[in-house]
Amino acid sequence: MRSQTISRLLTVFALGYLAFLYVPVLLLPLFSFNDNIYVTFPLKGFTWKWYESMLANQPLIDAMVASVQVGLAVSVVSTVIGMLAAMGLTRYQFPGKGIITSTIMLPLVIPYIILGISLLSLARQVLGIDLSLWTIVAAHVLVCVPLSMLVLIARMEGFDKSLEEASLDLGEGAWRTFWRITFPLAIPGIVSSFLLCFSTSFDEFVLAFFLSGTESTLPIYMYSLLRFPAKVPGALALASCILLGSIIVIVFAEWYRRRGIQAQQEGLV
């Protein structure tokens, strides 16, 4: 009886937590069709005009394109660096390994506002670099490399290292061993790292706020829209489109992960 009561309480807690987490997000598409500039109930009517205004808002589209460009650049660079670092940390033993790993992970625990001010001072006062999307990319790489490393280290430690040793013993070089053995086995982790870094970079606000120049990313532009209530519904329409795209990416990532697990199990059989 007691275990059933605990199970029911945990179920209620889980459902309440999921509702608290996702119901506000699911309201975005609802309000994006509301024929009213204010996000309030009751809904005034149904309309597509906010999606039309979104497509006609060129600064909004430019900000979204900038965020996508920054996210793709950050994802590629962070995943490559994270892959190399994960291989080094999981395959080799060297002095100061723990200190180096902890140092790389520091950006995950330092408040972003501190990082933003520090990087702004470094870029402008020390290096004399003009602020642009490239400075945002550099800042995002700083915080995404540790995330990539965590994902890829878990993946690199999850498969049999003797496969690489067997390849080397059979005469393959380090590069061909990586390309034919390590890389195929690490692909699920690489895809996960890429998606995690992209989502982290795409919606990051604080670092982009400090390090953006004349070009703004989507979070910065949407924050600026809060001063103009008439433009908020267009932002809600774009947020709904991004939400739909995120769901598609998550479904694809889960399908790919399950496919990889299934292929690995069939290979073992």
N, C-alpha and C positions, 0 to 999 in steps of 0.2 A: 504493500500500500504506500509506504513512504517513498519507494523508488518511483512509483507511478506519479506521485505528487510532484517530486523533483523534476521528473521528465516533462510534466505538463507545464510547470513553471518555466523551465528552460525553453520550451517551445513558445510559450507566450512572450518571453523575453526576446527570443530570436525574431519572432514576427514583428514585435514592437520596434526592435532595432532596425530591421529591414525597412519597415514603414517610415521610420524617422529619417532613414538615410535616402530612400529612393522616391518617396511621394513628392517632396519639393522639386526633385529633378523632373519627374513625370508631369508636373504642372506646367513646365515650360512649353511643350507643344500645345497644351490647352490654351494658354494665354496668348500664344503666337497667332491664334485664329480669332482672338477677341476683337471686336470692332470698337475698341476703346484704347486710348493712349495710356490709360492707367491700369495697373495690374491689380484689379479688385474683382470681387464677386458682388452681385451676380454678373454674368457675362452679358454684354450689350447685344452681341450678335456675332454671326460667323462671317469671316472675310479672308480673302487671300491677299489683300493689298499690302500687308506688311512684308510678305515675301517678294512682292513686286518692288516695294521700296528698298528692300535689302539688295536686290539685284541692280537697282539703279544707284545705289550708294557706292560710288567708286572708292572713296577713302576707306570704307569698311572692307571692300573686296581687297584693296591693296594691303591693308593690315593683316587680313587672313592669309594672303599669299606670302607676306613677309614671315608670318609665324610658321607657315608650312616650310618655307625655305630654311629658316633657322632650325626648325625641328629635324628636318632631314639631315642637314649638315652636322648637327650635334649628335644625332643617332649614329651616323656612319663613323664619325671620328671617335666617339665614346666607345662604341662597340669594338672597333679595331684595337684601341688602346686597352680596353678592358679584357679583350681576348688575349693579347700578348701578356698583360700583367697576370691574368689568371693562369696561363700556362707556366709562367715563371714561378709563381707562388705554389703551384701544386706539383710541379715536376722537379724542382731544385731546392736544395737546402743551402743557405748562405748566411753569413753573419748579419745581424740586424734585421732579419726578415720580419719579426714582429713589430719593430719600430717603424719600418718602412710601410707595412700594411696599415698600422694605426694612423700614420701621417696621411696616407692617401684617403683614409676614411674620415678624416677630420671635417671636411665640408658638410658631412651629413649631420653633424651635431652643432656646428657654428650657426647662429641665427643668420638668416639671409640678409637682414638689414645691415648687419655688421660686415658681411661679405660685400654687399653692394657698395657701402661707403668706402671700404678698403680698396676695392677694385677701381672705383671711380677716382680715388686719389692717386692710385698707381698709374692709371691710364692717362690722366690729364696732367698731373703735377710732376710725376717722375718720368714717364715715357713720352709725354706730349702727343698722345694718340688721339685723333678725332673720334668722337663717339659715333658708332654706326651699328648696323646689324652684326658686323664682325666682332665687335666688343661683347655683344650679347651672346654670340656663339661661344666665344672664349669663356665667358662666365658660366654658361650652361654646361660646357664640357667639364668644367671644374667640379660641378656637383653631380653630373651624370656618370662620370667614370667610376666612382665608387659603387653606384647602383649597378652598373654593368658588370663590375668585378664580382659583386656578391652573387649575381645570377650565374655568371659563367664559372666561377669557382665551384659552385654547387654542381653544375653540369659536368665540369672537368673531373670532379672527384666521384662522379656517379657512374663512370664506365671503366671497363677493365684496362688498366695501363699495360698489361702484358701484350695487348694487340699492337701497340706502338713498338714495344721491345721486339716482338716477333718480326715486324716489318723492317726494323733496323738490322736485325740479325740476318734477314734474307737478302740484304744488300741494298735496300732502298735508302736514299739520303734523307736528311732531316726535312727538307721541303716537300718531297714526294710523300713521306710518311704523314706529314701534317695534312697535305691536300687529299690524300686517299684514305686516311684512317681517322685522324683527329677531327678534321673539319666536318665530314659527314655525320660523325657521332655528336658533334657539338652544335649542329644546326638548330635543334629546338631551343637551346639556350641562347644562341645568337639571335633568333627571331624574337624570343622573349625580351632579350636585352634591347633590341632595336625598338620594339613597341614601348617598353618602359621608358627608355630615354626620350623617345618622341613625345609621349604623353606628358612627361615631366617638363620638357622644354616648351611644349606648345601652350601650356596653361600657366607657366611661371610668370609672376608679375613683379616681384620686388626687385630682382636683379635687372630685369629688363627696364624697369622704371628708372633706375639709376644710370644705366649704361646705354640707353637708346639715344640716338641723335635726332635727326630730322625725320627718320622713318620709325614708326611705332609698330609694335606687334599688336596682335588682336586683343590680349587682355588689357593693354594700356588704352587702346582705342575704346574698348567697351566701357572701361572705367570712366573715360572722359564723357561718354554719352549720358551718364547719370545726371549731369547738369542740365540736360535737355530732355524732359519727359516725352516730347513728341518723337524722339529718335529711339527710345527704349524698345518699343515693339519690334522695330527692325532688327535690333540686337537679339531679341527673343527668338525671332524667326531664324536667324543665323545659328543661335545656340541650339535650336531644335534640329537643324540640319547637321550640326556637329555631333549632337547626341545620337542621331541615326547612324552617322558614319562610325562613331565609336562602338556602337552595338555591332555593326557589321564586322569591324576589325576584331572585336572580342570573340565573336562567333567563329571567325576564320582562324584566329589563334588557337582556340580550344579544339577546333576540328583538326588543325595541323598537329597539335600536341597529341591528341588521341591517335592520330594516324601514325605518328612516330613511335608511340608506345606499342601499338599493334604490330608495326613492322619489326620492332626490336624483339617482341615476344615470339613472332613467327621465325625470326632468325635464330633465336635460341632453341626453338623446337627443331 
